[in-house]
Amino acid sequence: MEHITFLVTAVIITALAFDFTNGFHDTANSMATSIATGALRPKVAVAISAVLNLGGAFLSVAVAKTISGGIVDEKAGLSPSIVFAALIGAIVWNLVTWLRGIPSSSSHALYGGLIGATIAAVGTKGVHFDVVMTKIIIPAVASPIVAGIAAWGATRLAFLLTRRADEKTSAKGFKIGQIASAMLVSVAHGTNDAQKTMGVITLTLVTAGAVAPGSNPPLWVILSSGLAIAAGTYIGGWRIVQTMGKGITTISAPQGFTAQTSAATVILTSSTMGFGLSTTHVCSGGIVGAGKGAPAGQVHWSTARRMAYAWGLTLPAAAVVGGLGALLADQGTWGVVLLALIGAGVASWIYVVSRRAPVTAETLDATAAPVEAAAPAPTTTPPAPVAA
């Protein structure tokens, strides 16, 4: 009994640690374009996003129930040690991609870790592959495409409607719209991503017999998950903000507004349907679509390809780490402690390496555009494309 209590406590702490990394890893989803265009100062942006992530956590539990009882079989003999191993795999992948400034999916890192740990512990019978396909794989492919097409069309329309408007007035209006759309994305992110940690903790409580299978997350789980993701968001994952704000395309205020609005619409719609999609995939797809929708719009395809490679690797890489961790954690208390020490060691090493070339709020503040005008459709030779 003491071993189970220790494991459940360790899993809950680790789940909230993952939620924290999810927050700073995915801050860019909500605020990167607003920071890039100068619509919001970096520290103001993350403060607003943190509050709204917390609020969004209370709007729905549909995604949480997909995690706690949809992806894996609660009755297949799962234990808290399996969930613990899954979380270690997800955290390690999150930190590695953060160090490289790659906007990968925290959600898919969690799914991969959970699937790999479950297979290692109880075999393929423990995974509902039909749910994985319909609520994870298909949305992962479709959602960035849908968001990209929507953002492309909205951007074309925005430039068309403002082609004869005063540039400064138009840019100011779009920046106000950007603030509103960034806030909407933050709410959507809290609604979607905070639920994933709620689902993991609820799954742990089910495996420990503390709550019945199929139960909604308890209120304390919802509150703690919301607070953890809000705290991580406030820290600000500046490396990924830099990549999404400037690495994919050169963002203007109209593009930022349309990319964020399109992404928020897709995320909120999917959350109500219980789809565990990646907010990173959606927001990145929106930025690519907005980049191509502008007059003479350019996309840095080398960055987009690097992101796509990371997206493809996330599920299997986290699954391998989660599976190996499950084999170790299944050895008993000493295995759980050793796995925790390994995870802490990797995290510490990544932090030390990151300090060699830090990216801070001040770095982004210095490079943000003070005024971003909505450029009218070109009537002469378009400007030279920005190098990838």
Stockholm file with secondary structure:
# STOCKHOLM 1.0

chainA/1-388         MEHITFLVTAVIITALAFDFTNGFHDTANSMATSIATGALRPKVAVAISAVLNLGGAFLSVAVAKTISGGIVDEKAGLSPSIVFAALIGAIVWNLVTWLRGIPSSSSHALYGGLIGATIAAVGTKGVHFDVVMTKIIIPAVASPIVAGIAAWGATRLAFLLTRRADEKTSAKGFKIGQIASAMLVSVAHGTNDAQKTMGVITLTLVTAGAVAPGSNPPLWVILSSGLAIAAGTYIGGWRIVQTMGKGITTISAPQGFTAQTSAATVILTSSTMGFGLSTTHVCSGGIVGAGKGAPAGQVHWSTARRMAYAWGLTLPAAAVVGGLGALLADQGTWGVVLLALIGAGVASWIYVVSRRAPVTAETLDATAAPVEAAAPAPTTTPPAPVAA
#=GR chainA/1-388 SS CHHHHHHHHHHHHHHHHHHHHHHHHSHHHHHHHHHHHTSSCHHHHHHHHHHHHHHHTTSCCHHHHHIIIIIBCTTSCCCHHHHHHHHHHHHHHHHHHHHTTCCCCHHHHHHHHHHHHHHHHHCGGGBCHHHHIIIIIHHHHHHHHHHHHHHHHHHHHHHHHTTTSCHHHHHHHHHHHHHHHHHHHHHHHHHHHHHHHHHHHHHHHHHTTSSCTTCCCCHHHHHHHHHHHHHHHHHCCHHHHHIIIIISCCCCHHHHHHHHHHHHHHHHHHHHTTCCCCHHHHHHHHHHHHHHHSTTCCCCHHHHHHHHHHHHHHHHHHHHHHHHHHHHHTTCHHHHHHHHHHHHHHHHHHHHHHTTSCCCHHHHHHHSCSCCCCCCCCSSCCCCCCCC
#=GC SS_cons         CHHHHHHHHHHHHHHHHHHHHHHHHSHHHHHHHHHHHTSSCHHHHHHHHHHHHHHHTTSCCHHHHHIIIIIBCTTSCCCHHHHHHHHHHHHHHHHHHHHTTCCCCHHHHHHHHHHHHHHHHHCGGGBCHHHHIIIIIHHHHHHHHHHHHHHHHHHHHHHHHTTTSCHHHHHHHHHHHHHHHHHHHHHHHHHHHHHHHHHHHHHHHHHTTSSCTTCCCCHHHHHHHHHHHHHHHHHCCHHHHHIIIIISCCCCHHHHHHHHHHHHHHHHHHHHTTCCCCHHHHHHHHHHHHHHHSTTCCCCHHHHHHHHHHHHHHHHHHHHHHHHHHHHHTTCHHHHHHHHHHHHHHHHHHHHHHTTSCCCHHHHHHHSCSCCCCCCCCSSCCCCCCCC
//
